[in-house]
Amino acid sequence: MTISNDVYKKPIDYEPSSSEVIYFGMGCFWGAEKLFWNRNGIHVTAVGYSAGNTKDPTYKDICYGETYHAEVVKLVYDSYKIDTFQLLKIFWEGHNPTQGMRQGNDIGTQYRSIIITTNEKQFELAKSTKNKYEELLKNNGFPKITTEIQNFKNFYYAEEYHQQYLLKNPNGYCGIGGCNVTYNN
């Protein structure tokens, strides 16, 4: 796999002062991260755990404990090159947001659909795009969207072997998949 963007060459904690940050939980964070690699305007992708109630969780903790953290991808982006709406469109189309605490064969609270925003504009746009996409899904026979939308609370980087996992392991499993419903404006 080739990544045309240099997103994987920067440190995972790289955040230029002019950038914005948003977090998406779409099931397995490996596939969620991969969806954003070749997007112009993305500075960095990193995977980790967010929206839970345990400090400094490990992968084992979130899989077998009661941390309530979700697997998420952190996106650091230049909103002048790729705006939040474009990222939300990729989010909605890139997974099935109606499945509750699962995505494909991956089951558990860590695989839930979630958007974690870092400013009010992102939060309002997430809510409005959710309403619009839910209507589109409904018209195509899908149930209500179960995606949570939250303001930023916490984020903990996942272990190093999870970062850019599908670049290091191109044949790695990830059960992420969309509903084949295009988000029309």
N, C-alpha and C positions, 0 to 999 in steps of 0.2 A: 504494500500500500504506500502510495506517495501522498504526502500532504504538501500542497502547493504553498500554503501559507507557512510562515515561520513560527506558528503558534507553539509548536512543540520544542522550539529551541530556547525559549525564554523561561526563566524560573517561574514555578507555579504561583509564586506570591507576587509577581510583577503586576503593578497597578499604576500606570502613569496618572498624573494628577488630572488630566483632561478626560479620563475614561469613566465609564459607568460600569456597574456590576449588577448582575442578576443571577439567580440560581433556579435551575429547573430539575425537578425529579420526574423521571419518565420511565420508571422501572429500573433496569440494570444501568448503572451509571457509565459502563464502558460504551455501550451503544449510543447513549445520550451524548456523551462527549464527542464521539466520532461524527455525529450529525453536524457539528459546528466547526470542524477542523478547516475545511476549505472555504470558509466564508470571509470575504474581504471585510476588514474592520474588526475582526476578533483578534485581540492582542494575545489572550491566554485562555486556555481551558484547563480546568483542574477538577478532580473528583473528590468528593468528601461526604460528610454526614452533616445533616442540618435538621432543624425544627424538632429536636428531641429534648429530653430532660436529663441527660447524663453528660457530664463534662468529660472531654477527651475520650470519646468512645473508640473502640477498635472495630475492625470488621467482624470479629468473633462476637463482640458485645452486641452489635446491631442485629446480627443474624440469630443469636441465641438468647439474648437478654430482653429486657423490657425497656429499652432506651427510647423508643418511639422516634428515633432518627430516621430520616429518609436518605436514600442514596441520591445525591444530587451532583450536577455538573455546575461548576462556577464559571461564568462567562465574564471576562473583562473585555469591554468593547468600546470602540470609538463610535459614538452615536451620530457622528457626521458622515460616517462611511456605511454603517449598518444601523438602522434605527430599531428601537424596541419593538415596534410593530412587526418588522421583518423577523425578529427573533421569536416573537410569540407565534407567528404563522408557522415557522419551522417546528416549534414546540407542539402546537395543536395537531399539525398534520403528521408529525413524526412518531406518535404513539397512540394508544387507545385510551383516551381520558375518561372512559365510562366504566372501567373495570374495578374500581374500588382499590382494595389493598393487594393489588397484583398487576402484573403486566406479562401476558403470555403465560408461560409455565412458571415464572417467578412469583411466588406467593409470600406475602407478609407485609407488615406496615412499612418496612424499608423500601418496598417497591411501589409505593403509592404515587399518584400523580400530584405534583405540588409545584407552585410557582412562589418563589420567595423574592420579594421586591426590596429595593433599597431606597426608593423615594416614592413620593405620592403620585407622580406622573405614571410611573411603572405600575403602581397598584391599580389606579383607575383604568389604565389601558388593559391590564390583565383581566379585570372584571368585565369590561365592555367586550373584549374579544371572546371571553368565555361565553357570554350571553349569545353573541352572534354565532359562534361555532356550535353551541348547543342546539340552536335552531336548525342549523344545517344538518347536524347529525340526526336530529329528530325527524327531519324530512327524509332521511335515508334509513329510517327504521332502528336507530340506535336509542338506548335509554339515556337518562340524564347524565350529565358530566359529574364526576365525583372529585374532580381536581380541587385541591385546597389552594387558596391564595392567602399568603401571610406576609406581613412585614418581617424584615430580617430580625432574627433573634440570635442565632449562633451558626457557626460553620467550623468544622474541624476537617482538615485535610486527611484524606484516606492514605493508607500506607503507600509507599513509593511504588510497589509492584502493581498497584491499581492505576497509577497515572499513565495515560496514553496506552492502556493495556492492549487495545486492539491494533495499535501500531506495532507493538512488540510481539504480539501473538495474533497475526492476521486471521487465523482460523478459529479464534476463540468464540465461544458461544455468547450470544446476547439475544434475548427474546423480544427485543423491541420491534414494534411494527405499528403502522398507522391503520386508520379505518378506510383509506382510499376515498376520503371526502376532502376536496380542495376547499381551503378557506378563501372564499370570494369576498372581496370588499363590498 
